[in-house]
């Protein structure tokens, strides 16, 4: 019996390769809105980050999210993302 391949993505904060299910997807929708995609299925350009505020801070400082989403991100959006990540259960994603 073949084992199912587990997709691996890199966190923009710590640059660690982890299984896709352990990371949270930040998505830029076709309309240009930026939000967290807890299910990983929203349409648009996505980037992955650990569900830790520290990783979001590192990605923000190096402007990795802005480069990955190909758009400048205002401070209000970063504040919303930080609140949403802090509200997630530690180490888990909502299904």
Residue pairs with C-beta under 8 A, 6 or more apart in sequence:
6 19
6 20
7 19
7 20
8 17
8 18
8 19
8 20
9 17
9 18
9 19
9 20
9 23
9 48
10 16
10 17
10 18
10 48
11 18
11 23
11 48
11 49
11 50
11 55
11 59
12 47
12 48
12 49
12 55
12 58
12 59
12 64
12 65
12 68
13 49
13 50
13 52
13 54
13 55
13 56
13 57
13 58
13 59
13 64
14 50
14 54
14 55
14 58
16 50
18 50
20 40
20 48
21 40
21 93
22 50
22 51
22 91
22 93
23 48
23 49
23 50
23 51
23 93
24 36
24 37
24 38
24 48
24 49
24 50
24 51
24 85
24 88
24 93
25 36
25 37
25 38
25 40
25 42
25 46
25 47
25 48
26 34
26 35
26 36
26 37
26 46
26 47
26 48
26 49
26 65
26 69
26 81
27 34
27 35
27 36
27 37
27 42
27 43
27 44
27 45
27 46
27 47
28 34
28 44
28 45
28 46
28 69
28 70
28 71
29 35
29 42
29 43
29 44
30 43
30 44
32 71
34 69
34 71
34 73
34 77
34 81
35 42
35 80
35 81
35 84
36 81
36 84
36 85
37 46
38 88
38 93
38 94
38 95
39 94
39 95
40 46
40 93
45 68
45 69
45 70
47 64
47 65
47 68
47 69
49 55
49 56
49 59
49 65
49 85
51 85
51 88
51 90
51 91
51 92
51 93
52 85
53 82
53 85
53 86
56 78
56 81
56 82
56 85
58 64
59 65
60 78
65 73
66 72
66 73
88 94
